[in-house]
Amino acid sequence: MPWVRFKGFENPVTLYDVVGIGGKYQVCVPEKKLEIFIRQDPPRAFECYPLEGKTVSDVGIPGQILRLGENGAEISLTQPVKVHTSLRFLLASEKSAPPGELYAKVIPADGSGSGASPGATRLHFTWVPAEAQQFLANKLRPEFP
């Protein structure tokens, strides 16, 4: 197990990866399955707004969705954002009524061999309203000729 020195502690502290609780509770954290991303061809334009605490920025960052998954996306932005930044993400559909907004957090590329696009920013969706869920489901459904 790795150990880390923290301010205010004289000795290093051992870090543990907690995956469950035994005893009378007997609960485990479910194993996270590999996210499958579907390439968006052509990439889909959007705009996102970084959050600072609970305040949404007035200045949007344009970008494109490169690949889309059930719980996240790989995007390309016109300016970089730091890992762990929360974003208000505005989707637009082909029709006149947009499916609304959703929220996401920038996460590090997992390096698990999921084929991350070079230079892409990885997102995990943190709040998706019903209309946006339907929009995403339609974009993830395989199309047949």
N, CA and C of each residue as an Amber inpcrd file, in Angstrom:
protein
   435
   0.8310000  -1.1800000   0.0000000   0.0000000   0.0000000   0.0000000
   0.8820000   1.2530000   0.0000000   0.5120000   2.2650000  -0.7820000
   1.3040000   3.4960000  -0.7840000   1.0790000   4.2920000   0.5000000
   2.0460000   5.0960000   0.8250000   1.9010000   5.9790000   1.9760000
   2.2480000   7.3900000   1.5530000   1.6760000   8.3440000   2.2820000
   1.8230000   9.7550000   1.9360000   2.0650000  10.5390000   3.2140000
   2.8700000  11.5790000   3.1000000   3.0750000  12.4970000   4.2300000
   2.0960000  13.6560000   4.0930000   1.3180000  13.8920000   5.1500000
   0.3540000  14.9820000   5.1790000   0.8030000  16.0440000   6.1610000
   0.4850000  17.2830000   5.8380000   0.7540000  18.4020000   6.7230000
   0.0380000  18.1510000   8.0510000   0.7520000  18.3600000   9.1470000
   0.1530000  18.1790000  10.4700000   0.3220000  16.7820000  11.0430000
   0.7980000  15.8310000  10.2290000   1.0500000  14.4670000  10.7060000
   2.5550000  14.2400000  10.7460000   3.0280000  13.7210000  11.8620000
   4.4610000  13.4870000  12.0130000   4.9200000  12.2990000  11.1720000
   4.1110000  11.2400000  11.1140000   4.4700000  10.0280000  10.3860000
   3.6500000   9.9090000   9.1080000   4.1770000   9.1700000   8.1130000
   3.3940000   8.9580000   6.8850000   2.1210000   8.1630000   7.1640000
   1.1070000   8.3690000   6.3300000  -0.1760000   7.6930000   6.4560000
  -0.3170000   6.7030000   5.3100000  -0.7460000   5.4900000   5.6110000
  -0.9660000   4.4700000   4.5870000  -2.3020000   4.7350000   3.9010000
  -2.3140000   4.6760000   2.5680000  -3.5320000   4.8630000   1.7990000
  -4.0770000   3.5060000   1.3800000  -5.4000000   3.3390000   1.4920000
  -6.0580000   2.1060000   1.1140000  -7.1110000   2.3940000   0.0510000
  -7.3140000   1.4650000  -0.8480000  -8.3620000   1.5510000  -1.8430000
  -9.5400000   0.7560000  -1.2910000 -10.5310000   1.4560000  -0.7390000
 -11.6730000   0.8030000  -0.1130000 -12.6560000   0.3790000  -1.2040000
 -12.9470000  -0.9100000  -1.2770000 -13.8640000  -1.4340000  -2.2920000
 -15.0910000  -2.1060000  -1.6790000 -15.1600000  -2.1320000  -0.3470000
 -16.3170000  -2.7330000   0.2880000 -16.2220000  -2.6640000   1.7970000
 -17.3240000  -3.0260000   2.4390000 -17.3960000  -3.0560000   3.8920000
 -17.9360000  -4.4250000   4.2770000 -17.2440000  -5.0890000   5.1900000
 -17.6710000  -6.4150000   5.6250000 -18.5900000  -6.3440000   6.8350000
 -18.5330000  -7.3620000   7.6700000 -19.3520000  -7.4130000   8.8710000
 -20.8300000  -7.5270000   8.5400000 -21.6550000  -6.8450000   9.3120000
 -23.0990000  -6.9520000   9.1000000 -23.5540000  -6.2650000   7.8200000
 -22.7200000  -5.3850000   7.2200000 -23.1280000  -4.6380000   6.0290000
 -22.9180000  -5.4310000   4.7320000 -21.7970000  -6.0650000   4.5770000
 -21.4910000  -6.8840000   3.3930000 -21.8600000  -6.1790000   2.0790000
 -21.2840000  -5.0090000   1.8470000 -21.5290000  -4.2680000   0.6040000
 -20.2000000  -4.0290000  -0.0990000 -20.2630000  -4.0210000  -1.4210000
 -19.0750000  -3.7810000  -2.2350000 -19.3770000  -2.6990000  -3.2620000
 -18.3590000  -1.9660000  -3.6080000 -18.4730000  -1.0070000  -4.6980000
 -18.5250000  -1.8150000  -5.9860000 -19.5380000  -1.5830000  -6.8420000
 -19.5900000  -2.3590000  -8.0830000 -18.3790000  -2.0760000  -8.9560000
 -17.9270000  -3.1140000  -9.6290000 -16.7900000  -2.9620000 -10.5220000
 -17.2180000  -2.1130000 -11.7170000 -16.4160000  -1.1090000 -12.0070000
 -16.7500000  -0.2090000 -13.1120000 -16.4120000  -0.8960000 -14.4280000
 -17.4190000  -0.9540000 -15.3260000 -17.1650000  -1.5720000 -16.6140000
 -16.5820000  -0.5400000 -17.5740000 -15.9000000  -1.0270000 -18.5610000
 -15.2470000  -0.1770000 -19.5420000 -16.2940000   0.5730000 -20.3620000
 -16.1490000   1.8910000 -20.4370000 -17.0770000   2.7350000 -21.2030000
 -16.8290000   2.5210000 -22.6940000 -17.9110000   2.3160000 -23.4320000
 -17.8210000   2.1650000 -24.8830000 -18.2380000   3.4780000 -25.5130000
 -17.3680000   4.0360000 -26.3410000 -17.6350000   5.3120000 -26.9900000
 -17.9130000   5.0840000 -28.4750000 -18.9040000   5.8180000 -28.9810000
 -19.2510000   5.7400000 -30.3970000 -18.8000000   7.0330000 -31.0700000
 -18.0300000   6.8700000 -32.1330000 -17.5080000   8.0280000 -32.8580000
 -18.6610000   8.8140000 -33.4680000 -18.6100000  10.1100000 -33.3530000
 -19.6180000  10.9910000 -33.9260000 -19.0780000  11.5090000 -35.2550000
 -19.7020000  11.1100000 -36.3280000 -19.2190000  11.4720000 -37.6550000
 -20.3400000  12.1280000 -38.4410000 -20.3140000  13.4100000 -38.6380000
 -19.2400000  14.3380000 -38.2650000 -19.3170000  14.6710000 -36.7720000
 -18.2030000  15.2080000 -36.2110000 -18.2500000  15.6270000 -34.8090000
 -19.3650000  16.6540000 -34.5920000 -19.9890000  16.5970000 -33.4350000
 -21.1450000  17.4410000 -33.1040000 -20.6870000  18.6730000 -32.3170000
 -21.0480000  19.8690000 -32.7970000 -20.6710000  21.1190000 -32.1310000
 -21.4890000  21.3260000 -30.8560000 -20.8940000  21.9850000 -29.8710000
 -21.5630000  22.3150000 -28.6120000 -20.8260000  23.4910000 -27.9740000
 -21.3400000  23.9440000 -26.8480000 -20.6670000  24.9610000 -26.0580000
 -20.7670000  24.5520000 -24.5970000 -19.6850000  24.7590000 -23.8520000
 -19.7030000  24.4380000 -22.4320000 -19.2460000  25.6490000 -21.6230000
 -19.6390000  25.6510000 -20.3540000 -19.3560000  26.7620000 -19.4500000
 -18.7690000  26.2080000 -18.1610000 -17.5210000  26.5470000 -17.8340000
 -16.9110000  26.0510000 -16.5970000 -17.6380000  26.5780000 -15.3530000
 -17.6480000  25.7600000 -14.2960000 -18.2140000  26.1690000 -13.0150000
 -17.0760000  26.5090000 -12.0640000 -17.2430000  27.5800000 -11.3430000
 -16.3160000  27.9550000 -10.2760000 -17.1280000  27.8750000  -8.9930000
 -16.9630000  26.7960000  -8.2500000 -17.8390000  26.5430000  -7.1140000
 -19.2360000  26.2200000  -7.6450000 -20.2290000  27.0110000  -7.2760000
 -21.6010000  26.8230000  -7.7650000 -21.9630000  27.8560000  -8.8300000
 -21.0000000  28.6870000  -9.2220000 -21.2530000  29.7500000 -10.1930000
 -20.8260000  29.3080000 -11.5850000 -21.7450000  29.4610000 -12.5490000
 -21.4580000  29.1020000 -13.9400000 -20.8530000  30.3190000 -14.6410000
 -19.7610000  30.1160000 -15.3510000 -19.1080000  31.1880000 -16.0930000
 -20.0470000  31.7560000 -17.1550000 -19.9160000  33.0490000 -17.4220000
 -20.6830000  33.6870000 -18.4970000 -20.0390000  33.4580000 -19.8550000
 -18.7840000  33.0220000 -19.8540000 -18.0310000  32.8530000 -21.0900000
 -18.0060000  31.3750000 -21.4740000 -18.5710000  31.0700000 -22.6330000
 -18.6170000  29.6950000 -23.1120000 -17.3520000  29.3020000 -23.8490000
 -17.0970000  28.0080000 -23.8760000 -15.9650000  27.4460000 -24.6190000
 -16.5520000  26.5520000 -25.7170000 -16.3650000  26.9220000 -26.9820000
 -16.8690000  26.0700000 -28.0610000 -16.0650000  24.7750000 -28.1650000
 -16.7150000  23.7430000 -28.6660000 -16.0310000  22.4790000 -28.8610000
 -16.8170000  21.5500000 -29.7570000 -16.3020000  20.3290000 -29.8610000
 -16.9570000  19.2970000 -30.6660000 -16.9360000  17.9890000 -29.8990000
 -18.0380000  17.2320000 -29.9980000 -18.0850000  15.8850000 -29.4370000
 -17.4460000  14.9650000 -30.4680000 -16.3510000  14.3000000 -30.0750000
 -15.6670000  13.3620000 -30.9710000 -16.2540000  11.9620000 -30.8420000
 -16.4250000  11.5240000 -29.5850000 -16.9770000  10.2020000 -29.3060000
 -17.9160000  10.3260000 -28.1170000 -18.9900000   9.5490000 -28.1620000
 -20.0290000   9.6540000 -27.1570000 -20.2770000   8.2970000 -26.5240000
 -20.4310000   8.2930000 -25.1990000 -20.7360000   7.0810000 -24.4620000
 -21.9710000   7.2730000 -23.6110000 -22.3800000   6.2090000 -22.9350000
 -23.5780000   6.2570000 -22.0990000 -23.4210000   7.2260000 -20.9360000
 -22.2300000   7.2770000 -20.3580000 -21.9870000   8.0830000 -19.1620000
 -20.9680000   9.1900000 -19.3580000 -20.5280000   9.3950000 -20.5880000
 -19.5130000  10.4100000 -20.8070000 -19.2470000  10.6410000 -22.2790000
 -18.2150000  11.4220000 -22.5320000 -17.8750000  11.7610000 -23.9140000
 -16.3990000  12.1010000 -24.0010000 -15.8930000  12.0440000 -25.2260000
 -14.5790000  12.5940000 -25.5410000 -14.8350000  13.7940000 -26.4200000
 -14.2550000  14.9160000 -26.0280000 -14.5200000  16.1630000 -26.7220000
 -13.2220000  16.8500000 -27.1070000 -13.3370000  17.7840000 -28.0240000
 -12.2350000  18.6530000 -28.3980000 -12.7000000  20.0720000 -28.0950000
 -11.9070000  20.8380000 -27.3470000 -12.2620000  22.2040000 -26.9700000
 -11.3060000  23.2000000 -27.6060000 -11.7740000  24.4400000 -27.7870000
 -10.9260000  25.4780000 -28.3660000  -9.9210000  26.0110000 -27.3600000
 -10.0990000  25.7140000 -26.0780000  -9.1180000  26.0670000 -25.0590000
  -9.1040000  24.9710000 -24.0050000  -7.9490000  24.7500000 -23.3710000
  -7.8520000  23.6410000 -22.4150000  -8.6110000  23.9300000 -21.1180000
  -9.0780000  22.8520000 -20.4760000  -9.6680000  22.9230000 -19.1410000
  -8.9580000  21.8910000 -18.2740000  -8.8490000  22.1850000 -16.9910000
  -8.1410000  21.3000000 -16.0720000  -8.9850000  20.0830000 -15.7090000
  -8.2990000  18.9830000 -15.4000000  -8.9650000  17.7850000 -14.9000000
  -9.7180000  18.1640000 -13.6220000 -10.8830000  17.6090000 -13.4050000
 -11.7850000  17.8180000 -12.2700000 -12.6110000  19.0980000 -12.3890000
 -12.5000000  19.8220000 -13.5120000 -13.3410000  20.9910000 -13.7290000
 -14.7630000  20.5130000 -14.0230000 -15.7470000  21.1430000 -13.3950000
 -17.1490000  20.8500000 -13.7050000 -17.5950000  21.7830000 -14.8210000
 -18.4190000  21.2580000 -15.7330000 -18.8680000  22.0210000 -16.8870000
 -20.3830000  21.9470000 -17.0440000 -20.9810000  23.0640000 -17.4160000
 -22.3660000  23.0820000 -17.8860000 -22.2660000  22.9050000 -19.3850000
 -22.9200000  21.9120000 -19.8970000 -22.7330000  21.4470000 -21.2670000
 -24.0400000  21.6320000 -22.0080000 -24.0480000  22.4340000 -23.0700000
 -25.2680000  22.6890000 -23.8290000 -25.2540000  21.9030000 -25.1250000
 -26.2430000  21.0330000 -25.2770000 -26.3820000  20.2390000 -26.4890000
 -27.3730000  20.9210000 -27.4240000 -27.2020000  20.7040000 -28.6940000
 -28.1810000  21.1750000 -29.6730000 -28.4950000  20.0120000 -30.5900000
 -29.7610000  19.8570000 -30.9130000 -30.1570000  18.7710000 -31.8030000
 -30.3240000  19.2990000 -33.2110000 -30.5870000  18.3910000 -34.1300000
 -30.7990000  18.7920000 -35.5170000 -32.1070000  19.5520000 -35.6650000
 -33.0430000  19.2890000 -34.7810000 -34.3430000  19.9660000 -34.8350000
 -34.2380000  21.3070000 -34.1210000 -35.3020000  22.0830000 -34.1640000
 -35.2670000  23.4230000 -33.5800000 -35.2180000  23.4000000 -32.0530000
 -35.7910000  22.3830000 -31.4190000 -35.8160000  22.3400000 -29.9590000
 -34.5870000  21.6070000 -29.4220000 -33.6930000  22.3140000 -28.7240000
 -32.5300000  21.6350000 -28.1620000 -32.9310000  20.7480000 -26.9830000
 -32.1930000  19.6620000 -26.7280000 -32.5390000  18.7640000 -25.6420000
 -32.1750000  19.3100000 -24.2760000 -31.6090000  20.5010000 -24.2030000
 -31.3090000  21.1010000 -22.9050000 -29.8500000  20.9920000 -22.5180000
 -29.6400000  21.1770000 -21.2400000 -28.2840000  21.2000000 -20.7150000
 -28.0310000  19.9480000 -19.9010000 -26.7660000  19.6590000 -19.7160000
 -26.3710000  18.6330000 -18.7740000 -25.0870000  19.0940000 -18.1230000
 -24.6670000  18.3950000 -17.1000000 -23.4460000  18.7550000 -16.3940000
 -22.4690000  17.5950000 -16.4680000 -21.1960000  17.9360000 -16.5140000
 -20.1530000  16.9200000 -16.6460000 -18.9220000  17.3630000 -15.8860000
 -18.0550000  16.4160000 -15.6050000 -16.7740000  16.6950000 -14.9570000
 -15.6740000  16.1910000 -15.8680000 -14.6150000  16.9950000 -16.0130000
 -13.4520000  16.5940000 -16.7990000 -12.6880000  15.5600000 -15.9860000
 -12.4230000  14.4170000 -16.6060000 -11.7080000  13.3400000 -15.9190000
 -10.4390000  13.0020000 -16.6980000  -9.4680000  12.3960000 -16.0370000
  -8.2580000  12.0070000 -16.7690000  -8.5510000  10.8510000 -17.7180000
  -7.8180000  10.7970000 -18.8190000  -7.9240000   9.6370000 -19.7130000
  -7.4880000   8.4360000 -18.8930000  -8.2610000   7.3400000 -18.9640000
  -8.0200000   6.2100000 -18.0610000  -6.8530000   5.3150000 -18.4400000
  -6.3950000   5.3930000 -19.6640000  -5.2640000   4.5640000 -20.0620000
  -5.5710000   3.0850000 -20.0570000  -6.8520000   2.7120000 -20.0860000
  -7.2270000   1.2980000 -20.0050000  -7.2960000   0.6340000 -21.3660000
  -6.8180000   1.3400000 -22.3810000  -6.8730000   0.7580000 -23.7070000
  -8.2050000   0.9800000 -24.3850000  -8.9730000   1.9580000 -23.9130000
 -10.2900000   2.2080000 -24.4990000 -10.1900000   3.0170000 -25.7820000
  -8.9720000   3.2550000 -26.2580000  -8.7960000   3.9300000 -27.5360000
  -9.0950000   5.4140000 -27.4890000  -8.6870000   6.0870000 -26.4220000
  -8.9370000   7.5240000 -26.3010000  -8.3460000   8.2530000 -27.4990000
  -9.0840000   9.2380000 -27.9920000  -8.6170000  10.0320000 -29.1220000
  -7.4690000  10.9260000 -28.6800000  -6.3760000  11.0180000 -29.4670000
  -5.2560000  11.8730000 -29.0900000  -5.7090000  13.3260000 -28.9570000
  -5.3150000  13.9810000 -27.8660000  -5.6600000  15.3770000 -27.6490000
  -7.0810000  15.6140000 -27.1820000  -7.8480000  14.5470000 -26.9770000
  -9.2470000  14.6890000 -26.5600000  -9.3290000  14.9110000 -25.0590000
 -10.3800000  15.5930000 -24.6440000 -10.7050000  15.7820000 -23.2390000
 -11.8150000  14.7950000 -22.9110000 -11.6680000  14.0590000 -21.8150000
 -12.6470000  13.0470000 -21.4240000 -13.5870000  13.6470000 -20.3830000
 -14.8910000  13.4050000 -20.5370000 -15.9120000  13.8820000 -19.6130000
 -16.6880000  12.7250000 -19.0110000 -17.1200000  12.9030000 -17.7700000
 -18.0840000  12.0010000 -17.1370000 -19.3170000  12.8330000 -16.8320000
 -20.4940000  12.4130000 -17.3370000 -21.7200000  13.1550000 -17.0910000
 -22.1200000  13.0090000 -15.6240000 -22.4200000  14.1310000 -14.9820000
 -22.8050000  14.1090000 -13.5700000 -24.2810000  14.4020000 -13.3700000
 -24.9460000  15.0440000 -14.3460000 -26.3910000  15.2880000 -14.2830000
 -26.9320000  15.3650000 -15.7010000 -27.8730000  14.4790000 -16.0040000
 -28.4560000  14.4150000 -17.3460000 -29.9790000  14.3750000 -17.2020000
 -30.6940000  15.4550000 -17.6050000 -32.1550000  15.4330000 -17.5170000
 -32.7540000  14.4630000 -18.5300000 -34.0250000  14.1370000 -18.3550000
 -34.6950000  13.1300000 -19.1860000 -34.5940000  13.4300000 -20.6810000
 -34.8240000  14.6950000 -21.0950000 -34.7850000  15.0070000 -22.5230000
 -33.3800000  14.8250000 -23.1090000 -32.3530000  15.1230000 -22.3090000
 -30.9800000  14.9100000 -22.7800000 -30.6510000  13.4110000 -22.7950000
 -31.1950000  12.6370000 -21.8500000 -30.9860000  11.1850000 -21.8520000
 -31.5260000  10.5750000 -23.1400000 -32.7020000  11.0150000 -23.5550000
 -33.3040000  10.4990000 -24.7860000 -32.4540000  10.8800000 -25.9980000
 -31.9860000  12.1140000 -26.0330000 -31.1250000  12.5870000 -27.1180000
 -29.8590000  11.7230000 -27.2040000 -29.2210000  11.4770000 -26.0530000
 -28.0020000  10.6650000 -26.0260000 -28.3040000   9.2300000 -26.4430000
 -29.4160000   8.6750000 -25.9810000 -29.7880000   7.3060000 -26.3510000
 -29.9510000   7.1910000 -27.8570000 -30.5460000   8.1950000 -28.4850000
 -30.7120000   8.1750000 -29.9440000 -29.3730000   8.2410000 -30.6520000
 -28.4190000   8.9600000 -30.1000000 -27.0910000   9.0830000 -30.7230000
 -26.2480000   7.8200000 -30.5130000 -26.5840000   7.0210000 -29.5060000
 -25.8250000   5.8050000 -29.2160000 -26.4220000   4.5620000 -29.8690000
 -27.6530000   4.6860000 -30.3380000 -28.3220000   3.5470000 -30.9720000
 -27.6610000   3.2790000 -32.3250000 -27.3040000   2.0430000 -32.6070000
 -26.7080000   1.7530000 -33.9130000 -27.7000000   2.0530000 -35.0430000
 -27.1770000   2.6130000 -36.0920000 -28.0330000   2.9100000 -37.2510000
 -27.8360000   1.8200000 -38.2900000 -28.9450000   1.3650000 -38.8640000
 -28.8850000   0.3440000 -39.8890000 -29.3910000   0.9290000 -41.2050000
 -28.7720000   0.5730000 -42.3290000 -29.2150000   1.1060000 -43.6080000
 -30.5840000   0.5980000 -44.0010000
